[in-house]
Amino acid sequence: MTVAVRFRRFVTNLVLGFSLLSGFSVSFAQTPLDGVVVSNNQAAVRAGMEILELGGNAVDAAVATAFVLAVVEPAASGLGGGGVMVLYQAKEKKAHALDFTEVSPAASSSGLYREGEGIRQDRLETGVLAVAVPGTVFGLTEALKRFGSLPLEAVLAPAIHHAGEGFPVTRRLRRVIEENLQTLRQRANFSRIFLKASGTPHDLGAMIRQPELAETLKTIAREGAAGFYEGAVGQSIAARVKNGGGAVTLDDLNSYKPVWRRPVIGSYRDRTVITVPPPSVGGLALVGLLGVMEGYGPDRFQHNSGAYLHLVAETTKAGTADLLKYLGDPDSNEVPVQRITSRERAAAVRKQISMDVAARRNVVLPAGMAGERSGTSHVGVLDGDGNAVSICLSIGSPFGAKVLVRETGILLNNQMHKFSLGGELEGSADSSPNTLKPRKRPVNRMTPAVLLRDDRPVLIVGASGGRQTTGAVLQTILNVLDFRMPLAEAVAAARIHVPADMPQVVEVEPSVSDEAVTALAGKGHHVVRRHRLRGVVQAIRVEGKRITEASDPRRRGAAP
């Protein structure tokens, strides 16, 4: 089922449908609409649709959708997480990137995670020591304040409704709960909401209500970001972390700020590619890989043939091999963005690629870039004026740190596991720019993008799926622009993945032909068939006056 909505409608003096439930009342003037919302969850998409129907723009709708995801997709995003956003203003012909990723606490040090001669990885992944200062609320409200057109109360009303009145358990949510059941059972605050009294998962369609989270959202609606980072909400978060021995303090929360950054801008087949800058590895990798691929002319290959998949695999390996030594928080490290995305570097990478033999590479992946599972959601919006928004939201691993603040209903992230700790360990040679330091943002893989042609959006795309995210976005773009596939086919088409820590391996989906697998093996790849890769793409395509949208079928169960 496609989790997306398109519409064209005139709205005259409408009153927000959720106003009675949320306690707010807002009216709007007549507005012509023609827009699209796409995301992982149908309820979230309906919220974005309602906002567009009420005269909101792409930012209003994207923020509303994101806040609903924080309620109905608790394993993938939440108020206690962070994210990145790319937006394009059609009238002004300007692109912007907002970094609202999490920040390490001021008291951060590797000593918090060290025991004897080693590191307690569990402390980085589960519990209060895994929690970084969240950025979602400040980021979304900042975007709305600068570029939105509707009041915060109106934009938050759908999320307040779903938190207070409840939302039905989807197949996707039930499956993730089952996968984390042993850990969730050990946490009373979690179990109270997401499990039955018997300690078993709720049935499909059962309603999950989060009254404390609804009250928190009402506070944010009244007070803005200050309602989260200060006052009773902020104090409850800081107290919960402190009582568990964590590092985040009220001062850390008060000090948090999102950052407007210069977006990474490249080109591919006469399209302008706009994506996110560091600390995301995804944006730089996407633009760099597209630059390499363009020199080959992928459309001269048969789609998903052995030769084509070999090219994708080798481009991925060669094009990302040196990125990690540069990437970290740009406020702490100088990142050579222009060099990494230049045509000169693309040409140099092509010289490293043989079309006959897979290169042998030894890669040591920094600790912060390890791990396959992720808790991530994506939102894409196009409004009737041609404004476009692409957002990736994350809480880290599924359900984040597995820490729920009872008084506020907020689930906290575990993004501290994305830092490398070696640089602080005595005798370590790890000098990664992603090494843990106080008040620093870790590297992430999020890859939201907006593609333009003649200053008009033609493709809005992004994905969830951890380290498979960038490859999923890359292959979708190639499917659309080189192989001219309809969007739904481009999103659903079989993909490959080259694990960064196992560069000789190529993971392929079942519908990749035996002939292609044999050809890959003959070139020296170790081919592993997977039932399904984890990259889940959401996309919007514009062709003249025709708009299409697609939600990845790999995430079956996302819709009720």
N, C-alpha and C positions, 0 to 999 in steps of 0.2 A: 504494500500500500504506500502510495506516495504521500509523504507528510509535508504537504505544501498547499498553498492556497493562492489563487489568482482571482481578480475581480475588477469590475469597473462599475462605479455606483456614484450617485449624487446623494449627499447627506445634508439635510437642512435642519438646523436647530436640534440636533440630537442630544439627548442626555445620556451620559455614560451608563451602559447597561449594568455595570457592577456597582454603581454608586450607592444603592440602598444597602448592599451587603458590606461595603467597605466604610460607609459613613461619609463619603464625599459626593458632591454633586457638581458636575461641570457641563456646560453647554457650548456648542460650537456652531459656527456659521457654515453656509453652503460651500462644499468643496468637491471638485471633480476628482475622481480617483482612478488610477490604473496601476496596480502594483502587485508585487509578489512577495511572499514570505516563505522561507524554507528553513527547516530545522529538524532535529532528531525526534521531536515529540509533537503529536497532533494538538494537544491542549495548548502548548506554547505557541504553535503557529496560529491557532485561532485567536489567541490574545493579540498577536501582532496584527492580524487581520482586523480585529475590532478597533485597534488604534488607528490604522490607516483609514478605516471607514469613518472614524470620527474626525478626520481631517489632519491627522498627524503625518509627519514626514518619515523618511526612512530611519532616522535616528530614533525618533519616538517609538516606532514599531519595533526596532531592533532591541532597544532597552527594555520594552515591555516583555518581549519574547524571552530575553535573557533572564529577567527576574522570575518569570514563570518557570523557566528551566531550573532555577535555583530551588524551586519548590518541588516540582514533579520529576526531576532527574537527580535525586540526591546522591547517586553514586558517581555522577559525572561532573556536576557543577554545584555551586552554592554560594551563599553570602560569605562563607568563610574561605573562599578560594580567590582566584584571580583570572586574568586573561589579557588578550590583546585585540585591538580593533583597527581595521582599515576603513576609511570612509572617503567617498568622493562627492564633492559638491558640483553638480552639473552646471549651474548658472555661473559660478565663479571659476569653474574648470580647475579646481584645486583638490589635491589629495592630502590626507592627514593620517597619521598613525598614533594611536594612544596605547601606551604601555601601562597596564594596571596589574602587572604580575606581582607576586608576593615578594616580600623583603625579609631578609634574615634579621632577627632581633639584635639589639645593641649588645647584648651579653653573649652573643654567639661565639663559640670556640670549639675546636675539635675535641677538647678535653671533655665536653659534655657527652661525647659519644665514644670515648676511649675507655677500654678496660684492659689492663695489662699491656700487652704488646699490640693488641688489635683494636678494631672498631666494632662496636655493637650495632650492626646494621639494623636490627629491629628497632633501636631507638630513633633511627632516621626515618623509619617507615610507619610506625604505629605508636600512638601515645603523644603526650603533650610536647615532648622534645622534638617531635617531627614537624611541629607547627611553625610556619613562618607567618609574618604579619599579612593578613589578607588585604586584597585590593579591589575585589569585585564591586563593592558598594560605592566606593569613592570613584572608581573608573566609570561606572555606568551613569552615576549622577553627574559627573563632570562632563561627559559627552552630551548628556541631555541639556545641561546648563548652557553649554557653548553652542550646540547645533540643533537642539530640539525646538519644538514649537508648542508643545502641550505642557500643562502643569505636571509636576512630579506625582501629585495625588492621582491624577487620571492615569498616568502610565503605570503606576504601581497597583492600581485597583484589581486587575486580573490576578496578579500574584497573591494579593491579600485574600481574594475569594478562594483560590485553590488551596491556600494554606489553612484557612479557617473552615471552609465547607468540605474540603477533602478532594482527593483525586483517586481514580481507580488504579489498582495495581496492574501493571502491564506485564506481558511475558518477559520482556527485557529486564524490568526491575526485579521480578521474582527470581529470574535466573542469576542475576548478580548477587542478590541476597543469599541464594543457595550456595553460591561459590564462596561466600565469606561468612557462612553461617556460624562456624565454630568461634570465630573472633567476635562476631556481633552478639552471640549469646552471653559472652563474658562481660558485656557492657550494658548495665541496667538502663541508662538513659536511651541508648539505641534500641534495645529490645522493647521498651515501652511503646515505641512508635512503629517500628518496622517489623516486629514479630508478634505473633499471637501470645497469649498468656502461657501457652504450652511450650513456647520457645521454638515453634515452627513458623515458616514463612506464611504470610497472609495468602489467601486464595486469590486467583486471578479475578479481577473486577472488584475486590474488596476495597473499601474506601479508607485511605490513610489521611488522618486529620492531624494538623500540626498547629494547635492554638497558640503556643508560645511564639512560633515563627510568625504567625499572622500578626501578633501584637508588635513584634520587632519590625515587621514591614510597615505597620501603621505609624510607628515612631519615625522610621526613615521618611515616610511620606510627609509627615509634619515638619521634620527637622532637617531633612537632607542627610548628607554624609555624616554630619555631626551626631545625628541620632544613632549611628552605628559605632563611631570611633570614640565618642565621649559619653558622658552620662552613665545611666544604669546598664545599657547594653555593653558598652566598652568595659565597664567595671566588672561585669559578669564574666566576660571573656578572659580578662586578665586574671581574675580570681581563680577561674577554673584551671587555667594554665599553671598559675603559681602553686596551687594546691597539689597539682600532680608533679611538680618539680620541673616544669618547663621554663622557657626563657622569655616568652613574649610578655611585655608589661603594658600598663596603660599608657606610659610615655611612648612606647613603640607605636601603639595605635594612634595616639594623638599626633605623632610625627609623620605618619604615612601620607604620601602624596603620589598620585599617578603622574606620568610624564608624557607630554606631547613630544614625539620624536619625528625626525625627517623620515618619511617612508622610503623603503628601498624601491627604486623604479628601474625597470629594464624594458626590453622589447622582445617580441617573438612574432614572426610572420606579420609584420606591420601592425601588431597590437602592442599597446603600452601595458606593461605588467606592473601593478602596484601591489606591494606586499609589506610585511612588517620587518623592521630592522632588529638588530641585536637588542636584548639578549636572546631573541629567537634565532636558532640555527636554521629554521625552516625557510624564512624569507630569502636569506642569502643563498641557501642551497637551491631553492627553486629557480631564482633568476640565473644563477650560475649554470645549472644543469640545462635550462632552456637554451642558454647561449651556446653550450657545447652541442646540443642536439640539432640546433638550427643549421650548423655547418654541414651536417650529414644529409639534411632533407629527408626526415623520417618517412614522408609519404611515398618515397620510391621503394620502400620495403613492403612486403605483405604483412598486414597487421598480425601481431603475435606469432610470427614465424620465428624459427630458431635464430635467424640472422638479426631480426629486429629486437628480440628479447635479449640477445647477447649484447647488442648496442646499448640498450637501456641499462643492463646490469653493469657493463664496463664504464659507461658514462657516470653512473651513480658512484661506483667505487673510486674512479679517478677524480671525479669532480668534487667529492666531499672528503678526500683523504687528508687534506691539510687544514680543513676548516676549524677543527676543534682546538688547534693550537692558538687560534686567534680569538675564539668566541668566548665571551663572558659579559658581565655587566658593562655596557659602554660608558657608564659613569665612573668606572674604576679602571677600564682598559681601553686602549686605542684600538679600534677595529678597522682594518683597511677595506671598507665597504666598496669603494670605487674600484680598487684593484681586483677584489674577489669577483665582482660582477662585470668586469671589463671584457671586451672582445679579445684582447691580447691574452688574458688568462684562458679564455675559452679555447683559443687556438692552441695554446700550450698544452692544455688538457687533451685535446684531440690527438696530439702527437704521441701521447702516452698510450693510446688505445690501439690495439690490434683487432681487426675484424675476424681474425682466424683463431686466436688463442686467448684464453682468459688469463689476465695478469695475476701473478701470485703476490699477495699483499699480506703483510703482518701488521695488524692494527691493535693497539692497546687502548681500549675505550675508557676514558676517565669515569670514575665511579658515578658521577652525577649524570652520565649519559647512558648508564646501564638500565636494564629493566624493560619489560615489554608491555605490561598492563598499564592502562591509564584511565583516569576519570576525566573525560573531556566531552564537551558539547560544541556544536557549531550553529551559528545563525547567519543567514543571508537575507538581505532585504533590498528590493528595488522599488522606489515610489514613482508616482505618476510624473514627477518632474525630472526623472532621470538620476536622482540621488541614489547612491549605492552604499551599502554597509556590509562588511564581512567581519564577523567576530568569532574568535575561539575562546572558550571559557574552560577552566580546569580547576579541579580540586586536588590534583595529584594522582594518586592511585584510586581505584574504586573506593568510594566512601572516605577518601582522604586519610586522615590520621585515625579514623574510627573514634573520634572524640566529639561528642555532642554536648553543647552547653545547655543544660536543662532549662534554665530560666529564660533563655532566648530562642531555643529551638535551632541554634546555628550549629552546623556541622563544619568542623575545622579541617583545613588542608594538611597535607604532609609533604610540602614542597622542599623541606630541608634535605630530603633524600636526593635531590637533583644537584646538590653541590658536590664538588670533589673535596675530600678532606686531606689528601696526601701532602699538600703544600705546607700544612701546619704540623705535620708529624715529624718528629726529630729524625734526621737522616734521610728524609724523603727527597727524591729528585723530581717530584711532581711540581711543576711550576705552571699548572693550568690556570688560565685567566678565570676559570670557573671555581677556583679554590674558595672555600668558605671564609668569609670575613664578615664583620658586623655591618649591618644595614646595606646589604648587597642583594642583587637580584640574580637568581640562578638561571642558567641556560634552559631554554625550553624548545620544543619542536613544533610549536603551533605555526600553521601556514595559511592564514586567511589571505585571499587575494581578490583584486578587482582588475579585470582586463578591459581596456578601452580601445575603440577604433574611431578615429576622427573625433576625439574628445567625448565619446559617448560610451557608456558601459555596454559591453557585449557578453561578458561572462563574469559572474560572481561565484566564487568557489572556495571551499574550505573542507576540512575533514577532522574527524577525531580518530584516535588510534595510536597514540604514543609515537614510537619511532617509525611507524609505517605511514604517518600522516603526509609527509612531504612527497613520498613516492606515489601515494594515491592521488594527490593533487596533480603532480607532474603528469602521470599517465592519463588522467582525465583530460587535461588540457591538450595533450598530444592527440588523444582520440577525437576531440572536438575539432581542432584546427588542422591537423594533418590528415586524419582519416575521415573527416567530415561525417562523423556519426551523429545521429539524433542524440540529444542530450541524455535521455534515459539509457540508451544503449551505451553511450560513452561512460556513464557512471557505473553501469552494471558489468561492463566487459571485464574478462579475466585479467588479473594483474600479477606482477611478480614483486618480490621484495628481497633485497640484499641486506641481511643483518650487518650492521656496522662493525660488530665485534667478530663476525664470521664471514669475511669478504669472499671466501671461496664458495660459499653457499648461495644458491638461488632458490628461494621458496616460490612455488607456483601454485595457482589454483587449479581445481580439477579439470576445467574445460580447456586448459592449455593442451594442445594436441600431443600425442605420443611422438610425432615426427619432430616437433619443436623441442621436446624434452631430450630426445636422442641427439639432436643437433647441438643443444647446449652442453650435454655431457661430452660430446665429441670434441668440444672446444676447451674442455678442462673444468667446467663448472660441476660442482656437486649439487645436483638437483634434488630438492625435497618437495614432495607434493603436500599441500595443506588443504584441509577441508574448506577453509575460508580464511582469507587474510583479514586483519583487524582494521585496516583503514576504511573508514566509513565517510563517504563524500556527500555533501549537500551542494547543489549548484543551481544557478539561474542563468539562462541564456537569452540574449536579445538578438533577433534577426529582423531588422527593419521594424515593423510594427508587431511582429510576432514574438511573444514571450513564452518560453517553456521553462519548466522546473523539474528537478529530479532529486529524489531522496534515495540513498543507497539501499538496495535490497539486502545487503549483507547484514544490516541491523534489523532483521525481522524481529518483530515483537516490540519495536519502539512505539508503535501506535497501539491504542487499545484494541 
